[in-house]
Amino acid sequence: MYKLNLRSIYSILLILALGCGSDDIALINKVKRFEPQWMNLSEQVTYIEQKLSITRRRYPKDLEAIEPQMRSVSASRQTEVFGLRSQYRNLMADRENLEKRFAKELERLQKEVEDFNEWVNTLMKGKFDPGVADKRLRDFQKTHSLVKMEMDDIEKSVVKNIQEHNSVMKQLGQQLRIYNNFDIAVR
């Protein structure tokens, strides 16, 4: 999907290094130093996917678990309890928007990694102009940086959303005298 074929990249880079000039070797070394950054990004993607998957299941179940107790809440606590429920529904909607945003960015990342892999295969065949290849590498680095910034922002937003879930559920639990732990770990 968005994983690199590292074994073939390393073996081809070695073959290229044996038959290339110093400028070509310098470019190959730049590519070699850059490619692990895609892998680091894939680790972040996995973390975000896991948290979104957990919250997709848990949020509705957690709300469902406390709603029966809301029906019997005293009049003096209704405003606060129903306000918290409304706040919780808003954070559920925010989570849905985060999932859509993540899916769009993941699609962009997958396309970039595919393009990068194809480009590296072209390099491995020795069919490149060093000036054009160097510019293409800078383009990949720039795109990677932009995707990384977006993934960082999505990750922060997912963590914040989970923390808000934990806070609202704790408050609801206190109001309804439910002593279950609804917390979702963020790390």
FIGU-138262 format. One record per atom (N, C-alpha, C): x, y, z; residue in one letter. Coordinates in steps of 0.2 Angstrom, whole numbers, padded with zeros to 4 digits, always signed. Each point is the difference from the previous one (the first is absolute). Layout:
BEGIN
XYZA ...
***
This chain:
BEGIN
+0004-0006+0000M -0004+0006+0000M +0004+0006+0000M +0004+0002+0006Y +0004+0006+0000Y +0007-0002+0003Y +0001-0006-0001K +0007-0002+0003K +0005-0001-0006K +0006+0002+0002L +0006-0001-0005L +0002-0007+0000L +0003-0001-0006N +0003-0006-0001N +0008+0001+0001N +0002+0000+0007L +0006+0002+0002L +0006-0005-0003L -0001-0006+0000R +0005-0005-0002R +0002+0002-0008R -0005+0001-0004S +0002+0001-0007S +0003+0007-0001S -0002+0005+0004I +0003+0006+0000I +0007+0000+0002I +0002-0004+0005Y +0007+0000+0003Y +0004-0004-0006Y -0003-0005-0002S +0004-0004-0005S +0001+0004-0006S -0004+0003-0003I +0000+0004-0006I +0005+0006+0001I -0001+0003+0006L +0005+0006+0002L +0007-0003+0000L +0001-0006+0002L +0007-0002+0000L +0002-0001-0007L -0004-0003-0004I +0002-0001-0007I +0001+0006-0004I -0004+0005+0002L +0001+0007-0003L +0007+0003+0002L +0001-0001+0006A +0006+0003+0003A +0006-0003-0003A +0000-0006-0002L +0006-0003-0003L +0001+0003-0007L -0005+0002-0004G +0001+0002-0007G -0002+0007-0001G +0001+0004+0006C -0002+0007-0001C +0006+0005+0002C -0001+0006-0003G +0005+0005+0002G -0001+0003+0007G +0004+0004+0002S +0000+0003+0007S -0007+0004+0001S -0002+0004-0005D -0006+0004+0000D -0006-0005+0001D +0000-0006-0004D -0005-0005+0000D +0000-0003+0007D +0006-0002+0003I +0000-0003+0007I -0003+0005+0005I +0002+0007-0001A -0003+0005+0005A -0007+0000+0000A -0003-0001-0006L -0007+0000-0001L -0003-0006+0004L +0003-0006-0002I -0002-0006+0003I +0000+0000+0008I +0005+0003+0002N +0001+0001+0008N -0006+0004+0002N -0001+0005-0003K -0006+0005+0002K -0006-0004+0000K -0002-0004-0005V -0006-0004+0000V +0000-0005+0005V +0006-0003+0002K +0001-0005+0005K -0002+0003+0007K +0003+0006+0001R -0002+0003+0006R -0007+0003+0001R -0003+0001-0006F -0007+0002+0000F -0005-0005+0001F +0001-0006-0003E -0005-0005+0000E -0003-0002+0007E +0004-0001+0005P -0002-0002+0007P -0006+0005+0002P +0000+0006-0002Q -0005+0005+0002Q -0007-0002-0001Q +0000-0004-0006W -0007-0002-0002W -0002-0005+0005W +0005-0005+0002M -0002-0005+0005M -0002+0003+0007M +0003+0006+0002N -0002+0003+0006N -0007+0003+0000N -0001+0002-0006L -0007+0003-0001L -0005-0006+0000L +0002-0006-0002S -0005-0005+0000S -0001-0003+0007S +0004+0001+0004E -0001-0001+0007E -0005+0004+0003E +0001+0007-0001Q -0005+0005+0002Q -0007-0002-0003Q +0000-0002-0006V -0007-0002-0003V -0003-0005+0003V +0004-0005+0002T -0003-0006+0004T -0003+0002+0007T +0004+0004+0003Y -0003+0003+0007Y -0006+0003-0001Y -0001+0005-0005I -0006+0003-0001I -0006-0004-0002I +0002-0005-0005E -0005-0005-0002E -0003-0004+0006E +0005-0002+0005Q -0002-0004+0006Q -0005+0004+0004Q +0002+0007+0001K -0004+0004+0005K -0007+0001-0003K +0000+0002-0007L -0006+0001-0003L -0005-0006+0000L +0003-0006-0001S -0003-0006+0001S -0003-0002+0007S +0004+0002+0005I -0003-0001+0007I -0006+0005+0001I +0001+0006-0002T -0005+0005+0002T -0006-0001-0005T +0001-0003-0006R -0006-0002-0004R -0005-0005+0004R +0003-0004+0003R -0004-0005+0004R -0002+0002+0007R +0005+0003+0003R -0002+0002+0007R -0005+0006+0001R +0001+0005-0004Y -0004+0006+0002Y -0008-0002+0000Y -0002-0003-0005P -0008-0002+0000P -0001-0004+0006P +0004-0005+0001K -0001-0005+0006K +0000+0004+0006K +0005+0004+0001D +0000+0004+0007D -0006+0004+0001D -0002+0003-0005L -0006+0004+0000L -0006-0004+0002L -0001-0005-0004E -0005-0005+0001E +0000-0003+0007E +0005-0001+0003A +0001-0003+0007A -0003+0005+0005A +0001+0007-0001I -0003+0004+0005I -0007+0003-0001I -0002+0000-0006E -0006+0003-0002E -0006-0002+0004E -0001-0007+0002P -0005-0002+0004P +0000+0004+0007P +0005+0001+0003Q +0001+0004+0006Q -0002+0007-0001Q +0000+0003-0006M -0002+0007-0001M -0007+0001+0001M -0004-0005-0002R -0007+0000+0001R -0003+0001+0007R +0004-0002+0005S -0002+0000+0007S +0004+0006+0004S +0003+0004-0004V +0004+0006+0004V -0005+0005+0003V +0002+0002+0005S -0005+0005+0004S +0000+0007-0004S -0005+0003+0001A -0001+0007-0004A +0006+0005+0001A +0003+0000+0006S +0005+0004+0002S +0006-0001-0004S +0001-0006-0002R +0006-0002-0004R -0001-0001-0008R -0006+0001-0002Q -0002-0001-0007Q +0004+0004-0005Q +0000+0007+0002T +0004+0004-0004T +0007-0001-0001T +0003-0002+0005E +0007-0002-0001E +0001-0006-0003E -0004-0005+0001V +0001-0007-0003V -0002+0000-0007V -0005+0004-0002F -0002+0000-0007F +0005+0005-0004F +0003+0005+0004G +0005+0004-0004G +0006-0004-0001G +0002-0005+0005L +0006-0004-0001L -0001-0005-0006L -0006-0003+0000R -0002-0004-0006R +0000+0003-0006R -0002+0006-0001S +0001+0004-0006S +0007+0001-0002S +0004+0002+0005Q +0007+0001-0001Q +0003-0007-0002Q -0002-0005+0002Y +0003-0007-0002Y -0002-0001-0007Y -0006+0001-0002R -0002-0001-0007R +0004+0004-0005R +0001+0007+0003N +0004+0004-0005N +0007-0003-0001N +0003-0003+0006L +0007-0003-0001L +0000-0006-0004L -0006-0004+0000M -0001-0005-0005M +0000+0002-0007M -0003+0006-0001A +0000+0002-0007A +0006+0003-0002A +0004+0003+0005D +0007+0002-0002D +0004-0006-0002D -0001-0006+0004R +0004-0006-0001R -0001-0002-0007R -0007+0000-0003E -0001-0002-0006E +0003+0004-0006E +0000+0007+0002N +0004+0004-0005N +0007-0001+0000N +0003-0002+0006L +0007-0002+0000L +0002-0006-0004L -0005-0005+0000E +0001-0006-0004E +0000+0002-0007E -0005+0004-0002K +0000+0002-0007K +0006+0003-0003K +0002+0005+0004R +0006+0004-0001R +0006-0005-0001R +0001-0005+0005F +0005-0005+0000F +0000-0004-0006F -0006-0002-0002A -0001-0004-0006A +0003+0003-0006A -0002+0007-0001K +0002+0004-0005K +0008+0000+0000K +0003+0002+0005E +0007+0000+0001E +0004-0006-0001E -0003-0006+0002L +0003-0006-0001L +0000-0002-0007L -0005+0002-0004E -0001-0001-0007E +0006+0003-0004E +0001+0007+0003R +0006+0004-0003R +0006-0004+0001R +0001-0002+0006L +0006-0003+0002L +0002-0006-0004L -0005-0005-0001Q +0000-0006-0003Q +0002+0002-0007Q -0003+0005-0004K +0002+0002-0006K +0008+0002-0001K +0002+0004+0005E +0006+0003+0000E +0005-0006+0001E -0001-0005+0004V +0005-0006+0001V +0000-0004-0006V -0006-0001-0003E +0000-0004-0006E +0005+0004-0006E -0001+0007+0000D +0004+0004-0005D +0007-0001+0002D +0002+0001+0006F +0006-0001+0003F +0004-0006-0002F -0004-0006+0001N +0002-0007-0001N +0002+0000-0008N -0005+0002-0004E +0001+0000-0007E +0006+0004-0002E +0001+0006+0003W +0006+0004-0002W +0006-0003+0002W +0000-0004+0006V +0006-0003+0002V +0002-0006-0004V -0005-0003-0003N +0001-0006-0005N +0003+0003-0006N -0002+0006-0002T +0003+0003-0006T +0008+0002+0002T +0001+0002+0006L +0007+0001+0002L +0004-0006+0000L -0003-0005+0002M +0003-0007+0000M +0002-0002-0006M -0004+0002-0005K +0002-0003-0007K +0005+0005-0003K +0002+0005+0003G +0005+0005-0002G -0002+0004-0006G -0007+0001+0000K -0003+0004-0005K -0002+0007+0003K +0005+0004+0001F -0002+0007+0003F +0006+0005-0002F -0003+0006+0000D +0005+0006-0001D +0001+0002+0007D +0006+0001+0003P +0001+0002+0007P -0003+0006+0002P +0000+0005-0005G -0003+0007+0002G -0008-0001+0001G -0003-0004-0005V -0007-0001+0001V -0002-0004+0006V +0004-0005+0001A -0001-0005+0006A +0001+0004+0006A +0005+0004+0001D +0001+0004+0006D -0006+0004+0001D -0003+0004-0005K -0006+0004+0001K -0006-0005+0002K +0000-0005-0003R -0006-0005+0002R +0001-0002+0007R +0006-0001+0002L +0001-0002+0007L -0002+0006+0005L +0001+0006-0002R -0002+0005+0004R -0007+0001+0000R -0003-0001-0005D -0008+0000-0001D -0003-0005+0005D +0003-0006+0000F -0002-0006+0005F +0001+0002+0007F +0005+0004+0001Q +0002+0002+0007Q -0005+0005+0002Q -0002+0005-0004K -0005+0005+0001K -0006-0003+0002K -0003-0004-0005T -0006-0004+0001T +0000-0004+0007T +0005-0003+0001H +0000-0004+0006H +0000+0005+0006H +0003+0005+0000S -0001+0005+0005S -0007+0003+0001S -0003+0001-0005L -0007+0002+0000L -0005-0005+0003L +0001-0006-0002V -0004-0006+0002V +0002-0001+0007V +0006+0001+0002K +0002-0001+0007K -0003+0005+0005K +0000+0006-0002M -0004+0006+0003M -0007-0002+0001M -0003-0002-0005E -0007-0001+0000E -0002-0006+0005E +0004-0006+0000M -0001-0005+0004M +0002+0002+0007M +0005+0004+0001D +0001+0002+0007D -0006+0004+0003D -0003+0004-0004D -0006+0004+0002D -0006-0005+0001D -0001-0005-0004I -0005-0005+0001I +0001-0004+0006I +0006-0002+0001E +0002-0004+0006E -0002+0004+0007E +0002+0007+0000K -0001+0004+0005K -0008+0001+0001K -0003+0000-0005S -0008+0001+0000S -0003-0006+0003S +0002-0006-0002V -0002-0006+0002V +0001-0001+0008V +0006+0002+0002V +0002-0001+0007V -0005+0005+0004V +0000+0006-0002K -0005+0005+0003K -0007-0003+0000K -0002-0002-0005N -0007-0003+0000N -0001-0006+0005N +0005-0004+0001I -0001-0005+0004I +0001+0002+0008I +0004+0005+0001Q +0000+0003+0006Q -0006+0004+0002Q -0003+0003-0005E -0007+0003+0002E -0005-0006+0001E +0000-0005-0004H -0004-0006+0002H +0001-0002+0007H +0006-0001+0002N +0001-0002+0007N -0002+0005+0005N +0000+0006-0001S -0002+0005+0004S -0008+0001+0001S -0003+0000-0006V -0007+0000+0000V -0003-0006+0003V +0003-0006-0001M -0003-0006+0002M +0001-0001+0008M +0006+0003+0002K +0001+0000+0008K -0005+0005+0003K -0002+0006-0003Q -0005+0004+0003Q -0007-0003+0000Q -0001-0003-0006L -0007-0003+0000L +0000-0006+0005L +0005-0004+0001G +0000-0005+0005G -0001+0003+0007G +0003+0005+0001Q -0001+0003+0007Q -0007+0003+0001Q -0002+0003-0005Q -0007+0003+0000Q -0005-0006+0001Q +0001-0005-0003L -0005-0006+0000L +0002-0005+0005L +0005+0001+0004R +0003-0005+0005R +0001-0007-0003R +0003+0000-0006I +0003-0006-0003I +0007+0000+0001I +0003-0005+0002Y +0007+0000+0002Y +0004-0005-0005Y -0003-0001-0006N +0004-0003-0005N +0006+0004-0003N +0005-0003-0002N +0006+0004-0003N -0001+0000-0007N -0002+0006-0003F -0001+0000-0007F +0006+0003-0004F +0006+0001+0003D +0006+0003-0003D +0002-0005-0005D +0003+0004-0005I +0003-0003-0006I +0008+0003+0001I +0004-0005+0000A +0007+0002+0000A +0003+0003-0007A +0004+0006+0001V +0002+0003-0006V +0007-0002-0002V +0004-0003+0004R +0007-0003-0001R +0000-0007+0002R 
***
